[in-house]
Amino acid sequence: MHRLIISLLLVLGIAAEASANRARYLELARRGWGYELRTALPGRAFPAPVHINGRDLAGSSLCVVGDLPHPSSLRTLNAFRALIEHTFGKPLTMRHAGRSAEQCGFGRTVILRLYSGLPPNRALTADLDWMNRVHELGLPKGSYYTATSPAMAQTFFGKRGQGTHIMVKQPAFPRPDALATAFYKSILIEELFQSFTFGMDIMLFDRSAAFETKLQETPVNLHRLSWESRDFMRALVNSNPDGLCFFDVFMLHAVAQAPVDQTVDPEFISFIDRAYDTLLTRTQGTVADPRFADLLAPGCARLTP
């Protein structure tokens, strides 16, 4: 009898934990994907037709411009491409086009500018000017754009479709140390993940809490620090998971599978609730795949039964 009671209590405890995890997943999904859209920008010639769904990038091409990928960047890029193909069911091709985004050509292309050293603001401006002409984004003519962080991603919507531009700093030396390796890998993964899922930042003010998603970050003041400094790298690495969490892979599957027009629609969260068990099973299989191990952050809370 005592053994039966203990067994029942264990079952009830596991069920309660699973229910709590499910509720937490839905809450994180609401915070990361349930945002309002802004369809007009200051100085823009017209309101943009915005469509938010990472599935729109399935089967697209990653066009690298600027520096050739550092070997560590290339490992991350290839692992992420494999993850996108695994979750979305379509390959993410990649090529290095040269110094200019104009060399990427037309089509469903995500532009990734890699650099080391000082940010290439002139090249960034040229990239966005070209995208403005191709997609008729309505951006102000003659603008000069500057990097505001060592990694930044922007998706623009225009009369002729959408365009995504990512610019990420990478190691300047052949063999970066452990801190630099973690820093550069972390910022590259973050921009790729957010660009292909449209997940938004989630502030985490409790510094003692374990990270649950790559979207979470603790607030830090980095304005007085050089991007090259070890203090800057250390602070940024500690403010955010250095890779994808279990929840992030779960959301990749959710974005890929959800039969919704936009992932900012409330129906997206309803789909996650209905398909939770299926998505969880798929995620468990994905994170167990050694091809994606380099993308995962071991310190994340798993939130799984």
Number of C-alpha atoms within 10 A of each C-alpha: 6 7 8 9 10 11 12 12 12 12 12 12 12 13 13 13 15 15 14 15 16 19 13 14 22 17 14 18 22 17 16 21 24 18 13 8 10 9 12 14 13 8 10 13 13 15 15 20 15 18 16 18 21 20 22 17 20 18 17 17 19 21 21 26 25 20 15 18 19 18 13 17 21 12 15 22 20 16 18 20 20 19 22 23 16 14 22 21 13 15 17 21 15 18 12 17 18 16 17 17 25 18 13 20 11 10 10 17 22 25 25 22 27 24 21 17 12 11 19 18 14 11 18 22 17 17 20 23 22 15 23 20 13 18 17 19 25 20 20 14 10 8 11 13 16 13 15 9 14 19 21 18 17 13 14 20 21 21 15 13 17 22 21 20 22 20 25 24 25 27 23 12 10 9 12 14 10 8 13 21 16 18 22 23 25 23 24 25 23 20 19 21 22 19 21 19 24 19 27 17 15 15 14 18 11 11 12 7 10 13 22 24 25 27 24 19 21 16 15 11 9 14 9 7 13 11 17 14 10 14 13 18 21 14 17 22 21 14 18 22 26 25 26 26 24 24 23 22 24 22 24 23 23 28 25 19 16 19 12 16 14 19 25 22 17 13 15 22 22 13 15 24 15 11 14 17 12 12 19 22 11 16 22 14 9 20 19 10 11 10 14 18 15 15 22 19 19 15 14 20 15 15 16 15 13
